[in-house]
């Protein structure tokens, strides 16, 4: 590993990327903060992290017991399990074992995903603090392991009657159809947007599992407080809202009198 070192804002580091932020819809240079925590205390490269990954797989710097603890959920004092082992988040994606960790620093993002059952690791680095790297990494994983391919969804919404009275509850039926891989523990979200495009109401359902080809219907309710025209937007997400499987804007229109 030749590019990995402690973070510094004073020394010249060859090939170091600059970090960027988005402010008022414009890209600006990120501030140079002094690293004060492990997630921003060292500099590395994708190639160096790939070499580290190869070292983990080909050597055993940890004892077998400690290596197992690394990917075993820890227990709180009351014996409640948490989705964290020794240095890694421990959960699953599309039913496949997943250990991972992300990191951030002013102007930078990183995500490290290990799928040991699939002998696959995806590492993504970005010099922007607006990037959704977890979703990107999971999509990349699907290119190399069919079991990790994103399940595509078809989304639609229906409203009982095009014109509704103000202050009266509106029933909204959302249909989500899984057109691909099974999608366990998914999140279904319904949003109401006003005419300028601002989200004024959100509702969701979690832990919804789909088999390939399965369609489900969900009923949501919204009570308008102001006359106008509103759009219904629907989204499908993986466990804990990552990644985004599908998003449909203007799935239905509601006119409030």
C-alpha positions in Angstrom: 0.0 0.0 0.0 1.8 3.1 -1.3 -0.9 5.8 -1.2 -2.2 5.3 2.3 -1.1 7.7 5.0 -2.3 9.8 7.8 -4.4 12.8 6.8 -2.8 16.2 6.6 -3.9 19.6 5.3 -0.3 21.0 5.2 1.8 18.6 3.2 1.7 18.1 -0.5 0.3 14.7 -1.3 0.9 13.6 -4.9 -2.3 12.9 -6.8 -4.5 13.9 -3.9 -8.0 14.8 -5.1 -9.8 18.0 -4.1 -13.1 17.7 -2.3 -16.3 19.5 -3.5 -19.7 20.4 -2.0 -22.9 21.6 -3.4 -24.2 25.0 -2.0 -27.3 26.6 -3.5 -27.2 24.2 -6.5 -23.6 25.2 -7.3 -20.4 23.2 -6.8 -17.9 24.8 -4.5 -14.5 23.8 -3.0 -14.9 21.9 0.3 -13.3 23.3 3.4 -10.1 21.7 4.5 -10.9 20.4 8.0 -8.3 19.0 10.4 -8.9 15.3 10.7 -10.1 14.6 14.3 -11.6 11.1 14.0 -10.8 7.8 12.3 -13.2 8.2 9.4 -11.2 11.2 8.2 -7.8 10.6 9.7 -6.2 8.8 6.8 -5.8 9.1 3.0 -6.0 6.2 0.7 -6.8 5.2 -2.9 -9.1 2.6 -4.5 -6.0 0.5 -5.6 -4.6 0.5 -2.0 -7.9 -0.5 -0.5 -8.2 -3.3 -3.1 -4.7 -4.5 -2.0 -5.9 -4.4 1.6 -8.9 -6.4 0.6 -6.7 -9.0 -1.0 -4.6 -9.1 2.1 -7.7 -9.8 4.3 -8.7 -12.6 2.0 -5.3 -14.2 1.5 -3.9 -13.8 5.1 -5.4 -14.0 8.5 -4.2 -11.0 10.6 -6.9 -11.9 13.2 -7.5 -15.1 15.1 -10.4 -17.2 13.8 -12.4 -16.2 16.9 -11.9 -12.5 16.4 -12.4 -12.7 12.7 -15.8 -14.2 13.5 -16.6 -11.5 15.9 -15.9 -8.9 13.2 -19.0 -10.0 11.3 -21.1 -11.0 14.3 -23.8 -8.6 15.6 -22.9 -7.2 19.0 -25.2 -7.3 22.0 -26.2 -4.4 24.2 -26.2 -4.8 28.0 -29.9 -5.8 27.8 -29.0 -8.4 25.2 -30.6 -6.5 22.3 -28.6 -7.1 19.1 -27.3 -4.2 17.1 -26.3 -4.3 13.4 -22.6 -3.8 14.2 -19.7 -6.1 14.8 -16.1 -5.2 15.3 -15.6 -2.3 12.9 -18.3 -3.4 10.4 -22.0 -3.0 10.0 -23.5 -6.5 9.7 -26.7 -7.1 7.9 -28.0 -8.6 4.6 -29.0 -7.4 1.1 -31.5 -9.4 -1.0 -31.0 -12.3 1.4 -27.2 -12.3 1.0 -24.8 -11.8 3.9 -23.3 -8.3 3.8 -20.7 -6.5 6.0 -20.0 -2.9 5.1 -18.9 0.5 6.3 -19.2 4.0 4.9 -17.3 7.2 5.7 -17.5 10.9 5.1 -15.4 14.0 5.4 -15.9 17.5 4.1 -16.0 17.1 0.3 -15.5 13.3 0.3 -17.5 10.1 0.7 -16.5 6.4 0.8 -18.3 3.0 0.9 -16.8 -0.5 1.4 -19.1 -3.5 0.8 -18.2 -7.1 1.4 -20.4 -10.0 0.2 -18.4 -13.0 1.5 -21.0 -15.6 0.3 -20.5 -14.2 -3.2 -16.7 -13.7 -2.9 -17.3 -10.1 -3.9 -16.1 -6.7 -2.6 -17.1 -3.3 -3.9 -15.2 -0.2 -2.8 -16.3 3.2 -4.0 -14.6 6.6 -3.3 -15.9 10.0 -4.3 -14.6 13.6 -3.9 -18.1 14.9 -3.4 -20.2 15.0 -0.3 -23.5 14.7 -2.2 -22.9 11.2 -3.6 -25.1 8.3 -2.6 -22.3 5.8 -2.6 -24.1 2.9 -0.9 -26.7 2.7 -3.6 -24.0 3.0 -6.3 -21.9 0.2 -4.7 -24.9 -2.1 -4.3 -25.8 -1.5 -8.0 -22.3 -2.3 -9.0 -22.4 -5.5 -7.0 -25.4 -6.6 -9.0 -23.3 -6.5 -12.2 -21.0 -9.2 -10.9 -23.3 -11.4 -8.8 -26.7 -12.2 -10.1 -28.1 -12.8 -6.6 -27.4 -9.1 -5.9 -29.1 -7.7 -9.0 -31.5 -4.9 -8.1 -35.1 -6.0 -8.3 -36.9 -3.8 -10.8 -40.4 -2.6 -9.8 -43.4 -1.2 -11.6 -45.2 1.4 -9.5 -48.7 2.9 -9.9 -51.2 4.8 -7.8 -55.0 5.4 -7.8 -57.1 7.9 -6.0 -60.8 7.5 -5.3 -62.2 10.5 -7.3 -60.2 13.2 -9.1 -61.7 16.0 -7.0 -61.8 15.8 -3.2 -63.1 18.1 -0.5 -60.6 20.0 1.7 -60.1 18.6 5.2 -61.5 15.2 4.2 -59.3 12.1 4.2 -58.2 10.8 0.8 -57.6 7.1 0.2 -54.6 6.4 -2.0 -54.0 2.9 -3.4 -50.4 2.1 -4.4 -49.6 -1.0 -6.4 -46.0 -2.2 -6.5 -45.0 -5.2 -8.7 -41.6 -6.9 -8.4 -40.5 -7.6 -12.0 -37.2 -9.3 -11.1 -35.3 -10.7 -8.1 -37.1 -11.3 -4.8 -36.9 -8.2 -2.6 -37.1 -9.0 1.2 -37.6 -6.4 3.9 -38.3 -3.6 1.4 -39.7 -0.1 2.1 -42.7 1.4 0.2 -43.1 5.1 0.3 -45.9 7.4 -0.8 -45.3 11.2 -1.0 -47.7 14.1 -1.7 -46.2 17.0 -3.6 -47.8 20.4 -4.1 -47.8 22.3 -7.4 -44.3 23.9 -6.9 -42.9 20.4 -6.3 -42.5 20.5 -2.5 -43.2 17.3 -0.5 -45.9 18.2 2.0 -46.8 14.7 3.3 -45.0 11.3 3.4 -46.0 7.9 4.6 -44.3 4.6 4.3 -44.5 0.9 5.1 -41.4 -1.1 6.1 -40.4 -4.8 6.1 -42.4 -5.6 3.0 -41.1 -8.7 1.2 -41.7 -9.5 -2.4 -41.1 -12.7 -4.4 -40.1 -12.3 -8.0 -43.1 -11.3 -10.1 -45.3 -10.6 -7.0 -47.6 -7.5 -6.9 -48.9 -6.0 -3.7 -51.5 -3.2 -3.1 -51.0 -0.7 -0.2 -53.5 1.8 1.1 -52.4 5.2 2.3 -54.4 8.1 3.6 -53.9 11.8 3.4 -56.0 14.7 4.7 -55.5 17.9 2.7 -55.5 21.3 4.4 -55.5 23.6 1.4 -57.1 23.7 -2.0 -54.9 23.0 -5.0 -53.6 20.4 -7.3 -51.2 17.8 -5.9 -49.3 14.9 -7.3 -48.8 11.4 -5.8 -45.2 10.1 -6.0 -44.2 6.5 -5.1 -40.9 5.0 -4.2 -39.5 1.5 -3.5 -36.3 1.0 -1.4 -34.2 -1.7 0.0 -33.9 -2.4 3.7 -33.3 0.8 5.7 -34.1 2.9 2.6 -30.9 1.8 0.7 -30.8 1.5 -2.2 -33.6 3.0 -4.3 -35.2 0.3 -6.4 -37.7 2.5 -8.2 -39.3 5.9 -8.1 -42.4 7.2 -10.0 -43.4 10.8 -10.0 -46.9 11.9 -10.9 -48.3 8.4 -10.4 -51.7 10.1 -9.7 -53.1 13.6 -9.4 -55.4 14.9 -6.6 -57.4 18.1 -7.0 -58.6 19.6 -3.7 -61.6 21.9 -3.8 
